[in-house]
């Protein structure tokens, strides 16, 4: 595999758009693929170029070993997307993906002295408020899947199809290992605006929890709560995309 093909394997649905003024990198939730971002390429305005991150161990990379630590994931991603930072870019991350986007923003700041123009975090408490849970990623298959389902942070359709559950099991374990071994290390706040999204009926992420992201930026901060549960990004997709587009359009017009 060439260096270029290795890079593009991470970028699903990536279609170069010379008219785009912003690249939006999207990071999926625990155990999630990037299918949830497929409609975004058509529904977001043409000035936004969607780059959904396809992590190893899932989708067309299902045969590749999944990464199971945040540090290795962020280190690899920072090098992988470095050639795609030639225009303003933003990050959107849902659930675990929010932590990935946050840590990657800090890594890029340290390695390349660049930050996203905007960080959108979704259905996630801030990194310094992540509750330490009893690790489950090393349980036997049946017990692991049972514990995962009880957490209600994975779409039900995965568990309703046993073959699908077995297919995503290695990546799911790796993601839980990333999440449950993650340790926040304080640094200076980011310089980019941060918007925290949440679902009104999400029992695991309250609005006060979303507001905890405020301390992680020196720039503007806002929260927006939509109708729906932990996976409101599907049920309230139109409203979510409208909010993202408006924020980025405002920044582009203001030159920030």
C-alpha positions in Angstrom: 0.0 0.0 0.0 1.5 3.4 -0.9 1.6 6.3 1.5 -1.1 8.1 -0.4 -3.5 5.1 -0.5 -2.8 4.6 3.2 -3.9 8.1 3.9 -7.0 8.0 1.7 -8.1 4.7 3.3 -8.8 6.8 6.4 -10.9 9.3 4.5 -14.3 7.8 3.5 -16.6 9.5 1.0 -13.8 12.0 0.4 -14.5 13.8 -2.9 -12.1 16.7 -3.6 -14.2 19.8 -4.1 -12.2 22.8 -5.4 -15.1 25.1 -4.5 -15.1 24.1 -0.9 -13.6 26.6 1.6 -13.8 24.3 4.6 -13.0 20.6 5.3 -15.1 19.0 7.9 -13.4 15.9 9.4 -16.0 13.6 11.1 -15.2 11.1 13.9 -17.7 8.3 14.7 -19.0 7.0 18.0 -17.9 3.9 19.9 -18.0 0.9 17.6 -19.4 3.0 14.8 -18.6 3.1 11.2 -18.9 6.2 9.0 -22.2 5.3 7.3 -23.9 7.9 9.5 -21.9 10.6 7.7 -22.7 9.4 4.2 -25.8 11.7 3.7 -23.8 14.7 5.0 -21.9 15.0 1.7 -25.1 15.8 -0.1 -27.0 17.7 2.6 -24.3 20.2 3.7 -23.6 23.3 1.6 -21.1 23.0 -1.2 -18.6 25.2 0.6 -18.1 22.3 3.1 -16.1 19.2 2.1 -16.9 16.2 4.3 -14.1 13.9 5.3 -15.4 11.1 7.4 -12.7 9.2 9.2 -12.8 5.4 8.6 -10.8 3.8 11.4 -9.1 0.4 10.9 -11.1 -2.7 11.8 -14.4 -1.6 10.3 -16.0 -0.9 6.9 -13.6 -1.5 4.0 -10.8 -1.7 6.6 -12.4 -4.6 8.6 -9.4 -6.9 8.1 -6.9 -4.3 9.5 -6.1 -4.5 13.2 -8.0 -1.9 15.2 -6.1 0.6 17.3 -6.9 0.4 21.0 -5.2 3.4 22.7 -6.0 7.1 22.2 -2.4 8.0 21.9 -1.7 5.7 19.0 -4.9 6.7 17.3 -4.2 10.4 17.6 -0.5 10.1 16.6 -1.5 8.1 13.5 -4.3 10.5 12.6 -2.2 13.6 13.0 0.3 12.3 10.4 -2.5 10.9 8.1 -4.5 14.2 7.8 -1.4 16.5 7.7 -1.6 16.6 3.9 -5.2 17.7 4.0 -4.8 20.8 6.1 -4.1 23.1 3.2 -7.4 24.9 3.7 -9.4 25.8 6.8 -10.8 22.7 8.5 -13.2 21.8 11.3 -13.8 18.7 13.5 -17.1 17.0 14.4 -17.0 14.1 16.8 -19.9 12.1 18.3 -19.6 10.4 21.7 -16.1 8.8 21.7 -15.4 10.7 18.5 -15.7 14.0 20.4 -12.7 13.0 22.5 -10.8 11.9 19.5 -11.5 15.2 17.8 -10.4 17.1 20.9 -7.2 15.2 21.4 -6.4 15.4 17.7 -6.8 19.2 17.8 -4.4 19.4 20.7 -1.9 17.1 18.9 -2.0 19.2 15.7 -1.4 22.3 17.8 1.7 20.7 19.3 3.0 19.1 16.1 2.1 21.6 13.4 1.0 24.8 15.2 -2.4 24.6 13.7 -5.9 24.1 15.1 -9.3 23.5 13.5 -11.3 26.6 12.9 -14.1 25.0 14.9 -14.5 21.9 17.1 -18.0 20.4 17.3 -18.4 17.9 20.1 -21.6 15.8 20.3 -23.1 13.5 23.0 -20.0 13.6 25.1 -19.1 15.0 28.5 -15.8 17.0 28.5 -12.6 15.0 28.8 -11.9 16.0 32.4 -15.4 14.8 33.4 -15.4 11.4 31.9 -16.5 8.9 34.5 -14.1 6.1 35.2 -16.0 2.8 34.6 -15.1 -0.8 35.4 -13.3 -2.0 32.2 -15.3 -4.3 30.1 -13.3 -4.5 26.9 -11.5 -7.7 28.1 -14.6 -9.7 29.0 -15.7 -12.8 27.1 -17.8 -12.1 24.0 -21.2 -12.8 25.5 -20.6 -10.8 28.7 -18.9 -8.0 26.8 -21.8 -7.6 24.4 -24.3 -7.8 27.3 -22.5 -5.0 29.1 -22.2 -2.9 26.0 -26.0 -3.1 25.3 -26.8 -2.1 28.8 -24.8 1.1 28.4 -27.1 2.2 25.6 -24.3 3.9 23.6 -24.4 1.6 20.6 -27.3 1.5 18.1 -29.7 -1.4 18.8 -29.5 -2.7 15.2 -26.0 -4.0 15.9 -27.4 -6.4 18.6 -30.4 -7.4 16.6 -28.1 -9.0 13.9 -25.8 -11.6 15.5 -23.6 -11.8 12.4 -23.1 -8.0 12.4 -22.3 -8.1 16.1 -19.6 -10.7 15.6 -18.2 -8.7 12.7 -17.8 -5.5 14.6 -16.7 -7.1 17.8 -12.9 -6.6 17.4 -13.4 -2.9 16.6 -15.9 -2.5 19.4 -13.5 -4.0 21.9 -10.8 -1.7 20.6 -13.0 1.4 20.9 -13.9 0.5 24.5 -10.3 0.0 25.3 -9.5 3.5 23.9 -12.4 5.0 25.9 -11.8 3.2 29.2 -8.1 3.6 29.3 -8.2 7.3 28.2 -6.7 9.7 30.7 -7.1 13.4 30.3 -3.9 15.5 30.7 -4.5 19.2 31.3 -3.1 21.6 28.7 -3.8 25.2 27.7 -7.4 25.7 26.3 -7.8 25.5 22.5 -8.0 28.8 20.5 -10.8 27.7 18.3 -14.6 28.0 19.0 -16.2 24.9 20.5 -19.9 24.0 20.1 -21.3 21.1 22.2 -24.4 19.3 20.9 -26.6 16.9 22.8 -29.9 15.0 22.8 -32.6 16.3 25.1 -33.6 12.7 26.0 -30.0 11.4 26.4 -29.7 10.1 30.0 -25.9 9.9 29.9 -25.0 13.4 28.8 -26.9 16.3 30.4 -26.8 19.9 29.3 -24.7 20.8 32.4 -22.3 18.2 31.2 -22.1 19.7 27.8 -21.5 23.1 29.3 -18.4 21.6 30.9 -16.6 21.9 27.5 -16.6 25.7 28.0 -13.3 25.6 29.9 -11.5 23.9 27.0 -11.5 26.9 24.7 -10.4 30.6 24.9 -12.7 31.4 22.0 -16.5 31.4 21.7 -18.5 28.5 23.2 -22.1 27.4 22.8 -24.3 24.5 23.4 -27.3 23.3 21.4 -29.7 20.5 22.5 -31.8 18.7 20.0 -34.8 16.4 20.2 -33.6 12.8 20.6 -31.5 10.5 22.7 -27.8 9.7 22.5 -28.2 9.2 18.7 -30.0 12.4 18.0 -27.5 13.0 15.1 -29.7 10.6 13.1 -33.1 11.6 14.4 -32.4 15.3 14.3 -30.0 15.3 11.4 -31.4 18.2 9.5 -31.4 20.6 12.4 -27.9 19.4 13.4 -26.5 20.0 9.9 -28.1 23.4 9.7 -26.5 24.4 12.9 -23.0 23.2 11.8 -23.4 24.9 8.4 -24.5 28.2 9.9 -21.6 28.3 12.4 -19.0 27.6 9.6 -20.6 30.0 7.2 -20.5 32.8 9.8 -16.8 32.1 10.4 -15.9 32.0 6.7 -17.7 35.3 6.2 -16.0 36.9 9.1 -12.6 35.5 8.1 -12.1 33.8 11.5 
